[in-house]
Amino acid sequence: MKRNLAFDPGPEVREQWLKALESVGVEGVRDRLRQQSGGSASAILGIGTVPFMTRGFAEAWLEDHASRARRREKRWRWAMIIVAIAGVSG
């Protein structure tokens, strides 16, 4: 995950927050963000096993997951193009 220093709690707490986010999953985190308003520096209460975390940290985590999904999709698309070209030329 890209570190946004404005919302980075430090190495020990970061690991706890990342585990909590993973345990809830992408859709669960999106739901929690929709339920609670506020800016990026505001607190989100009760994510996984942690009592709170900053909204900005959760938003950065979601963006990181979305970015990874886009990269995977792009690689699959190129793989399919290469397979199609190899099939036509072979």
C-alpha positions as CSV (number, residue, x, y, z in Angstrom):
1,M,0.0,0.0,0.0
2,K,1.3,3.4,-0.8
3,R,1.9,5.3,2.3
4,N,0.1,8.6,2.7
5,L,2.1,10.2,5.5
6,A,-0.7,12.4,6.5
7,F,-2.7,9.4,7.6
8,D,0.0,6.9,8.4
9,P,-0.2,5.9,12.1
10,G,3.3,4.3,12.2
11,P,4.5,0.7,11.7
12,E,2.9,-1.1,14.7
13,V,-0.6,0.5,14.3
14,R,-0.4,0.3,10.5
15,E,-0.1,-3.5,10.7
16,Q,-3.1,-3.7,13.0
17,W,-5.1,-1.4,10.7
18,L,-4.2,-3.4,7.6
19,K,-5.2,-6.7,9.2
20,A,-8.5,-5.1,10.3
21,L,-9.2,-3.8,6.8
22,E,-8.3,-7.2,5.2
23,S,-10.6,-9.0,7.6
24,V,-13.6,-6.7,6.7
25,G,-12.8,-6.7,3.0
26,V,-13.2,-4.2,0.2
27,E,-17.0,-4.1,0.2
28,G,-17.2,-4.0,4.0
29,V,-14.8,-1.0,4.1
30,R,-16.8,0.8,1.4
31,D,-20.0,0.3,3.4
32,R,-18.4,1.7,6.6
33,L,-17.1,4.7,4.7
34,R,-20.7,5.3,3.4
35,Q,-22.1,5.0,6.9
36,Q,-19.8,7.6,8.5
37,S,-19.3,11.1,7.1
38,G,-16.3,13.3,7.6
39,G,-13.0,14.3,6.1
40,S,-10.0,12.2,5.5
41,A,-8.6,13.0,9.0
42,S,-11.8,11.9,10.7
43,A,-12.1,8.6,12.6
44,I,-13.9,5.6,11.4
45,L,-15.1,3.6,14.4
46,G,-15.0,-0.2,14.8
47,I,-13.3,-1.6,11.7
48,G,-12.5,-5.2,12.3
49,T,-10.6,-5.6,15.6
50,V,-9.5,-2.0,15.9
51,P,-11.6,0.6,17.7
52,F,-10.9,3.3,15.2
53,M,-8.7,4.4,12.2
54,T,-8.5,7.5,10.1
55,R,-10.8,7.7,7.1
56,G,-7.9,8.7,4.9
57,F,-6.0,5.5,5.7
58,A,-9.1,3.4,4.8
59,E,-9.6,5.4,1.6
60,A,-5.9,5.0,0.6
61,W,-6.3,1.2,1.3
62,L,-9.3,1.1,-1.1
63,E,-7.5,3.1,-3.7
64,D,-4.5,0.7,-3.5
65,H,-6.9,-2.3,-4.0
66,A,-8.5,-0.6,-7.0
67,S,-5.2,0.2,-8.5
68,R,-4.0,-3.4,-8.1
69,A,-7.3,-4.7,-9.7
70,R,-6.7,-2.3,-12.7
71,R,-3.2,-3.6,-13.2
72,R,-4.4,-7.2,-13.0
73,E,-7.1,-6.5,-15.6
74,K,-4.6,-4.8,-17.9
75,R,-2.2,-7.8,-17.7
76,W,-5.0,-10.2,-18.5
77,R,-6.1,-8.1,-21.4
78,W,-2.5,-8.2,-22.8
79,A,-2.2,-11.9,-22.2
80,M,-5.4,-12.5,-24.1
81,I,-4.2,-10.3,-27.0
82,I,-0.9,-12.3,-27.2
83,V,-2.7,-15.6,-27.1
84,A,-5.1,-14.5,-29.9
85,I,-2.1,-13.3,-32.0
86,A,-0.2,-16.5,-31.4
87,G,-3.3,-18.5,-32.3
88,V,-3.9,-16.6,-35.6
89,S,-0.2,-16.7,-36.6
90,G,0.3,-20.3,-35.5
